Amino acid sequence: MTKWSHDAVKYDEPKRPLIDIWAEPNRYRKHADVLVAPEFLDTFLVLLKRHGVSDVQIIKKDI
């Protein structure tokens, strides 16, 4: 096995989305429902704050 293929096998992990927008805001509903991967939550909150989004509600449920 070559070094490249050995490294590829070693780091071969299934990829998954970090965010998934479930519902976008509209004229009747002023908020969005977004599913965020646990490992990306802190980064996502920082990004929201940098873009002026300060009203965030986190609902933790096992979905």
C-alpha positions in Angstrom: 0.0 0.0 0.0 1.4 3.4 -0.9 1.8 6.1 1.6 -1.0 8.2 0.0 -3.5 5.4 0.0 -2.6 4.5 3.6 -3.2 8.1 4.7 -6.5 8.2 2.8 -7.7 5.1 4.6 -6.5 6.4 7.9 -8.6 9.6 7.6 -11.5 8.3 5.7 -14.5 9.4 7.8 -18.1 9.9 6.7 -18.9 13.6 6.0 -22.0 15.2 7.3 -23.5 18.7 7.0 -22.5 21.2 9.7 -25.8 23.2 9.3 -29.2 22.4 7.9 -31.8 25.2 7.5 -35.2 23.7 8.4 -37.3 26.8 8.0 -36.4 30.2 6.6 -37.8 33.4 7.9 -40.7 35.0 6.0 -43.3 37.8 6.4 -45.3 35.8 8.9 -42.4 34.2 10.8 -39.4 36.4 11.6 -37.1 33.6 12.7 -35.3 30.7 11.1 -35.0 27.1 12.4 -31.4 25.9 11.9 -29.9 22.5 12.9 -26.3 22.9 13.8 -23.8 20.1 14.4 -22.5 20.2 18.0 -18.9 20.6 17.0 -19.8 23.7 14.9 -22.1 25.4 17.4 -19.6 27.8 18.9 -18.2 28.9 15.5 -21.8 29.3 14.2 -22.7 31.6 17.1 -19.6 33.7 16.6 -20.5 34.0 12.9 -24.1 35.1 13.7 -22.8 37.7 16.1 -20.4 39.1 13.6 -23.3 39.5 11.1 -25.4 41.4 13.7 -27.6 38.6 14.8 -27.9 38.9 18.6 -31.3 37.3 19.3 -30.5 33.6 19.3 -32.5 30.9 21.1 -31.0 27.4 21.4 -33.3 24.5 21.8 -31.5 21.3 22.7 -33.5 18.2 21.8 -32.5 14.7 20.7 -33.8 14.7 17.2 
